[in-house]
């Protein structure tokens, strides 16, 4: 495996000593007690010392060369690993986009949640989106919806931490922060509204042609234009300058989104109809609500849009 290496065995060369020195024969007369070496203390000759030194130096060069080669091999393997990881991320994203386009919400989540510890912003914001989409399913329990909503926010936050210049990360952070507000009460929801709008605006700044984010600012405007009086009173009490908007402003963003990408989203068609109703323009409301009702239902949300559009049309 890439991370595995052979265990180095200790060298035995350092234990070896040179051959025993031969006896030079009996010493000359008169030098018996002063010239003859003790048999227990052999004297190394200069030539043999030189040989030992040369072998030590050669062994050091071999070890240094080996260490260098191991280091270079490690760099090469690391490079291959990074390339492999890059290809793997691209492959997962390709599969995820296919499943998203096919409306396979549960399969998409199961695929992406395996990579929740990834450092890739593109993968993480897709996981945030998949978590939110799974929470939106009618078959998902209330407790699971809450867990998925908070999980989605964490994934979006991590995506932003990895790449603050990622338009989609800003968009999905804003969406997920709004969802979490539903579980935390009106004070938190209103307080988060400014942050949400800032992230949507940043997303548009990074990607001006993103119709979905333009639509989301329209939703933001519609929400505060429609806010009941008692919530306005709470907002005024809690905040010096609470968020406000108008239906005319919301309508402008919905049309901008449609101009950027015509017929891109069933909910944009629905809100064009709803906003015209708020402005008492029934003719235009009829036009856009009819388009919303006839929009092909690829997702659970599309089905809900069709149902609401039909109810509004019947009420007219």
N, C-alpha and C positions, 0 to 999 in steps of 0.2 A: 504493500500500500504506500501512498505518497508520504505519509507521516512516519513510516517505519524505517529504521536503519539497523544495520548489523551491529551487535555489541562488540566493542573493541576488546581484543584479548591482550593481556599484559605481555610486553616483550620480555624474552628470556635472555636477551643479549647482555644486559647489564650484570647478570650473575656470573658470566664466564670470566675466567682469569687466563692469563697466558700459560703455556706449557712450563713444566718445572725446569729450572735452569740446570744444565748438565754440570757435573762435577769437573773442575779443571785439572784434576789430578793432584798428587801430593805437592805441597808447597816446597819452596826451596829451603835449604837448611838455614836456620837462623830466623825464619819468619813463621814458625809453626804457631806461635801464640798471638802474633799481631796481624798477619795477613789473611789467614783462613777464615772465611765467613762461618757464622753459626749455621748448622744445617736447618734450623727451624726458621731462619729469616732469609729467604732467597732474595737476591739482588736483581732488580729489573735492568736489563741491558737497554741502552738508548734506542736501538733499532726496534725492539719489541714495544717500547713505550710509544714510539712514533706510529707503529701499526695500530695499536689500540686507539690512539687519538684519531687517526684517519677513519677508522671504522665508526667511531662515535659521531664524527662530523658527517659521514655519509648517511648514517642512520637518522640524524637530525634533519638533513636535507630531504630525505624520503618522507619523514613524518610531516614536515612543513608543506611539501608538495601535495601530500595526501589531504591535509587539512584544507588547503586552498581549493583542491578539486571538489572536496565535499561541500565547501561553501558555495562554489560556483554552481554545483549541481542543485543545491538547495534553492538558490536564486532562480534557476531555470525552472525547477518544479513548481516553485511558488508562482512564477509567471504563468505557467500552464494552468495552475489551479485557478488563478484569477480570471483567465480567459474562459475556462470551463464554467466557472460560477456565473460569469457575464452571460454566456450562451444559455445557461440554465434559467436565469431570471427572464431573459427575453422569451424563452420557450414557455415559461409559466404564464407570462403576460399575454402571449399569443393565445394560449388555451383559455385564459380567463376572459379575454375579449370575445372569443367565439361563444363561450357559455353565456356571457352577458347578452350578446346579440340574439341568442336562442331562447332567452328567458329562463334559463336553468338556474334559478336562484340558489337552491340548496346545494347543488353540485358545485356551483361557483364558490360558495362559502367554504365548502369542505376542501376544495382545492387550495384556496388562498390562506386559510387559517393554519395550514401546515407551515406557512412561511411568515408567521406573525413576528418572528424575531429577526426578520430581514432588515437590512440597512438601506434598501432601495425604496426611494420615495414613490416611484411609479407603482410598485407592487403594494405598498402600504396604503395609499389612498384608494386603490381598488378594493383592498380588504375592508377599509372603512365603509365604502359604498355597498359592498356585498353584505356586511353586517347589518347596515341600515335596511337594505332591501329585504333581508330575512326577517327583521323585526316588523316590517310592514305587512307581512303575510297574515291572513286571517287565521291560519292554523297555528300561529305562534302564540303561546300563552302570555299573560300579562307580565309574569315574572321574567320570562325569557326576553320579552320586548325590552324591559328595563336593562337587563344585563347586556343585551346586544347594543342598545343605544349608548351605554357608557363605554363598552368595548370599542365601538365605532369611533367615538370621540378620542380615545387613547391612540388608536391607529392613525387617525388623521393628524393628531398632535405630533406623533412620532415622524410622520411623513414630512411635516413642516420643519421639524428639527433637522432632518436629514437634508432638506433642500427648500430653503425659504423662497426660492425663485420659481417654484412649481405652482403654476396657476391652479391646477386641479386640487392640489393639497389645500390651498387657501379656500377654495370653493367648498370642499367637503368638510373642512374644519368648521366653517360657518354653518353648514347644514346640520352637522352633528351637534354642535353647541346649541342650536335652536331646539333640536329634539330633546336634549337633556333638560332644557328649561321646562319642558312639559312635566317633568317629575319633581321639580324643585320649587314650584310656586310662582306667582305673578311677579314678586319682587325680583327674583333671580332672572326671570325671563325678560323683564323690561331692562334690567341692568346689563344683560348680555346683548341686548339689541344693538347697541352702538358697536360692540366688538364684532358682531356678526356682519353688520353692514360694511365695516372697515375691511374685513376679509373678502367680502364679495367685490368691493371696489378694487382691492389689490389684485384679485383674480382677473378682473376685466382689464386692468392696466397691463397685466402680463400677457393676456390673450383677449384683445378687443373683439374678436369674432365669436367668442363663446356665447352662443345664444342662451344656453341653460343658466349661466350666471346672471346674464341681463334679466332673464325671467325671474330669477330669485330676488333681485332687487325690487322688481315689480311686486312680488309677493310680500316683501318687507313693507313696501309702501301701502299696499292694500290692507295688510294686517293692522297697521296703525291708523289708517283712515277709517277702518271699521270698528276700532276699539270702543267698547261700551263706555258710557259716561262714568260709571263707578270706577272702572279701571283707569280712566284718565285722571280721576280725582286722586287715586292711590299713587299714580305715577308722578303727579304734581307735588304730592306730599313727600315722596321719597327722593325725587330728583329735582334739582334746580331748573334743568332744561330737559324734560322728558322727550323721548322721540315722538315726532309727529309727521304726518304726511297727508296726501289727498288722493282721491280716486283719479283725478286728472293726471297726477304724477305717476300713479300705478299704470294707468292706461298707456302712457307714453313709453314706459319700459316694456310692456307686453308687446306693443307694436314694434319697438326696436328689436326685440328678440325675434319676432316673426320675420322682420326684414333681414336679419343676419342669417337665418336658416328657416325658410318657409316650411310650415307643417312639421316641425321637428319634434313637437312634444304635445301630447293630448291635453295636458294640464294648462298649457299656455293658451290653447284654443278655448278651454273651459273658462279661464279667468278673463279672457277678453269678453266673452259673453256675460259673465257675472258683473264685470266692471261697467259694461254698457247698461246693464239692468240698474245698477246703483245710480247711474247718471240719467236714468229714465229714457234711454234711447232703445226702445223695444225692437225697432227694425234691425239695428246692428247687432243687438243681443241675439235675435233669432238667427242671424247669419252665422255667428261664431259658435253658438250652442249646437246648431245643426252639424257644423263641422266636427265638433267634439264628439257628438253622439255617433257619427259615422267613422270616426278614427279607428283603424284596425287595432284590436286589443292584443298586444303582445305580452303585457305584464299584468299583474294584479292591479296595479295603479290605473292602467288603461281601462280595466273593467269597472273600477270604481268611478272613473271620470265619465264613462258612458252612462252609468246608472244615474249619476247626479245631473248630467246634461239632460237626460230624458225626463227626469222629475221636474226640472226647471222649465223645460219646454211645455210639459203638460200643465204646469201652473200658469203659464202664459195664455 
